[in-house]
């Protein structure tokens, strides 16, 4: 699963091959097909695992009771760490670029990724003021788009410092706490 995730983050869904994956991990491709009959099943499992991992991480941050600015620094650092790991993009972001070519089950997971991020950000933003987290969903979507976009631009230029500069500009403008 880890090798498949890294492959998709490097090459996209189109670059994922059962034969190459089997070679990378030293097994037969039939062994992978036993657990994942289709490429869509494998892609869904990889992305589902990725989302669950980050959802647990973000939930843990909220449970720790940190203030909103620190929570958002952890959040932006999460995207930064992906860039530092071989100039990779967020798995869901990489797959989003290929959405029109993906099976429905992977598209559903991409939507779940966005919803999870926006919901978490809205909860953080609600800590700053009064109101229900639902009231902060439009701004949360803007923050999610801004951070994802900053990662994509930095990835394209292979320049983590650019990501840092863009995120700092968003913080200075007040978009990101």
N, C-alpha and C positions, 0 to 999 in steps of 0.2 A: 504494500500500500504506500509506503514512504517513497519507494523508488518511482512508483507511478505518479505520485503527487509531484515530485521534483521534475519528472519528465514533462508533465503538463505545464508546470510553472515555467519551464524553459522553452518548450516547443509548442505548447498549445495542445488542445484535444486532438487535432489532426496529426500531431507528432507522436501520439501514444499508439504503440504497436504491441500486441500480445507477444509476438515473437521476440522483439527487441527487449521488452520488459523481462521475459523469461530468461533471456541471455544475460541481462544485467544482474539478475538475482540468482542465477545458476540452477534454474529448474526448467521443466518442460512447459511449453505454452498450454498444453492440455491440463496441467495442474492449475493454472490460472483460470482457464475456462470452466473447470469443475466448480469453483466458487463464484465466478462471475461469467455466466454464459455469454453475455454480450459486452461490448465495449461500453455501452450505456450503463449497464449494471455496475461495472468497475468505476466509471466516472462518477456515478451517483454516490457510490460508497466512499470514494476518495473525498469528494466535496462534503458529504454529510459528516464524515469524521473531522474534517477541517473546521467546519462550522461549529460542531459540538465542542471541539477543543477551545476555540476562541470564545464561544459563548460562556463556557465555564470560567475561562480566564477573566473575562470582563465582569461576570457576575461576582467573582471573588474580589475583584477590585472594589465593586460597590459595597460588598459586605464588610470590607476592611474599613469603610467609613471615611475615606479620604475626601478632601475638599475638591470641588469641581475642576479647578485648574490642574491639580495634580492628576486627577482621573483622566483628563484630556491629554495630559503629557504622556501618560502611560499608553493611551489609545494611539496617539500619533507615533510614539516610539514602536508600537507593534508593527505599523506599516513600514517604518524606517528599518526595522530589523530584517524585514523581508528583502528590502533592497540590499542590505549589507550581506545577505546570504546569496551571493552569486548574482547580484543585480536582478533578482527575481521580482515578479509582480505577485500581488495577492492572487491566490488560486481562483477565487470567484471572479476577480477582475479580469484575469486572463481568459477565463471561460466566457465571460460576458461579451468579450470581443468576438467570439465565435457563436454567439447565441442562435443565429439563424440556421446553423448547421448541426445543432445539438439535439439529442433526444429530449422528449418532454420531461422525463424524470430529472435530468440535469438542469433544465430550465427552471423547474420547480425549486430546486436547491439554490440556484442563483437568487431567486426571489426571496427565499428564506434567509439567505445571507444579508441581503439588503434590509429586510424587515428587522432582523436581529440587530444589526448595526444602528439603524435609525431609532429603534425602540430604546436601545441602551443609551445612545447619545441624548435622546429626549429625557430620559430619567436623570441623566447628569445635569442637563440644562435646567430641569425643574428644581434641582437642589439649590440653584442660584436665586430663584425667585419664588413667587407663589403661583399656584395653578397646577393643573393636572399635567402629567407628562404628555398627554395627547395634544395639549395646547402648543407644545414645543416641536411637534413633528415636522412642520415645514422647515424650521431652522435646522433641525437634526438632519433632514435630508440634504440641506445645503452644506452642512459640515461634512457629512459622509461623502458627498460629491467632491468637495474641496480637497479632502485628504486623499481620496482615491485618485483624483486628477493630479494632485501634486506627485503622488507616487508614479503615475504613468509618465508624466513629463520627465521626472528624474530618471526613470528607467530608460526611456528613449535616448536620453543624453548620457546615460551611464554616469550620473553625477549626484551622489547622495547629498552633497552640499546644496544643490539646487532644491532638493526636497526640504531641507532645513530652512532655507531662505524663504520658500513659499509658505511653509507652515508658520514661520515667524511673522511674515506679513499678514497672514490670516489672524494670528493672535493680536498683532498690533491694531488691526482694524476692528477687533471685537467679535469677529465671526466665531473664532474658537476661543473659549475661556482659557 
